[in-house]
Amino acid sequence: MNRGAQGCLAILVGVVAMIAFGWWGFRGETTTLRSRLTLVVETPEGERSGSSVSQLTILAPGRLNRAIGFSSLSTTGEQGEAVVVDLGARGVLFATLADERALRSGGSGMYNAARVPFPQTKFHGEVGEGIWAKDDYTAYLEELNRRKPRAELPFADLPVLVRFRDLSDPSSVVQVSASDLAGSFGPGVTLQRAFVEITDDPPTTGIEARLPWLVRAKSSPRLIPSPQGIRPLSEASTVELLSFDDFRRRFP
């Protein structure tokens, strides 16, 4: 290779390196967090349980972006399904992917079971110094993935719980109270405990076998269509705010 060609190659390599560094510096790091939510239910026929792994992919801004004042996080991927607890002849309990408080405020993000038991103040991780140092939130997510904690989840922090009078009909959805499963499934049925753990297991799939209408869905309509259009949040019941995405997420 002659000197001219070598010089051009060196310039090309330098340009590519500068572009790559600039892309990383502005775009930041993408981190995946997988959490398993498990519900344990006591029934007269014995203990029943169900669990589901959901996945969030989170983009933290690069250090150059943070240096000029852009520090917002963004979720670039959501995958998961509702937890399914089969209670036999009594019916099926579903823990959706919806947080009731988020529904009431108009939010549409997927419920994150790890948010409450694993706060950033407790799992802050190693940030370091300099241009290659991690973003605080990225370090936190990596610490969760490294330690893989497991903890009980207070019932007040569970997602929306529901059952269906007819599993083939999404509009037959009924909200279930975590403190009164007997009211929905009969005497002697109680929610014993709920816990969440960070895992490397892949996101759960297969809920379409339980809810066949999800197979036919090409969008995410509300479970209960409103003939008058979308009601104000303050007037709608919780189940009227639920959509198909609250039982299965595949984004991107």
Beta strands, then each sheet from edge to edge (+ up, - down):
strand 1: 29-43
strand 2: 46-60
strand 3: 74-81
strand 4: 83-86
strand 5: 92-95
strand 6: 150-152
strand 7: 161-164
strand 8: 173-176
strand 9: 190-198
strand 10: 248-251
sheet 1: 6+ 9- 1+ 2- 3+ 10-
sheet 2: 4+ 5- 7+ 8-
end
